[in-house]
Amino acid sequence: MNRRRRIYEGKAKVLYEGPEPGTLIQHFKDDATAFNNQKIDRIDGKGVLNNRISEFVFLRLNEIGIPNHFIRRLNMREQLIREVEIIPVEVVVRNIAAGSLSKRLGLEEGTALPRSVIEFYYKNDELDDPMVSEEHITAFGWANPQEIDDMMSLAIRVNDFLSGLFLGAGIRLVDFKIECGRLFEGDLMRIVVADEISPDSCRLWDIETNEKMDKDRFRREMGGMLEAYQEVAKRLGIMTQNERPVGSGPTLVQ
Ligand code: UDP
């Protein structure tokens, strides 16, 4: 396993060559980073939880026909995915003001937005992922207008679906980020959801207390990050290996 070819190492994940052409293995690390790597820490068990939560979300997206890169989970930290050409644009959808939007526009965190808002950020660590417009995306050739339309419609579908999914678990989906990629199948190409969807990439607040259940716990040094991620997994009905009730018999972990 160690001699696999490493394709890419990011802040929280590593990509390895997959077992078949056109596949990759996505490995979730325990590293937590914020403010473009100025704050780095290791949160033991975060990778395992994000692997499980992201698997759960992508499986649900598959069930309702939202195209994505996920094939199957391989083990505690890894999943098999389709190789895509990542579009270097982060698509953020916001339902409630928080984070950079609150700062930029002077909106109090927690203010409901009149409607869901989509923003684009150019994926570039050296530049701190600057916000960009559709004009920048097409002018610099990161994606064409059709691809931008596809990304926006995927983002809206993911938002509608995830908002309901989390609401059913007593969690408010404040905002989230997705990444999209080009999946080539023969002569055809389509835009699919890639990367991960987890409490690292979403803002999730408890519906009653507004308690943060996401990476803001790390960014804002609130502590309790792992416990919050565990609570998200629990509320979504995801059983993790080490959560097996004491005294219960062996369980099949799929
Ligand atoms: N986000 C992300 N990766 C990034 C930047 C943002 O996953 O590199 C997510 C973040 O977790 C939040 C949403 O996108 O759910 C909006 O983030 P915001 O622009 O408010 O950024 P922040 O101020 O948190 O850096």
Boltz pocket constraint, residues with backbone or C-beta under 6 A from the ligand:
constraints:
  - pocket:
      binder: B
      contacts: [[A, 90], [A, 92], [A, 93], [A, 98], [A, 99], [A, 100], [A, 101], [A, 129], [A, 175], [A, 176], [A, 177], [A, 199], [A, 200], [A, 201], [A, 202], [A, 203], [A, 215]]
      max_distance: 6.0
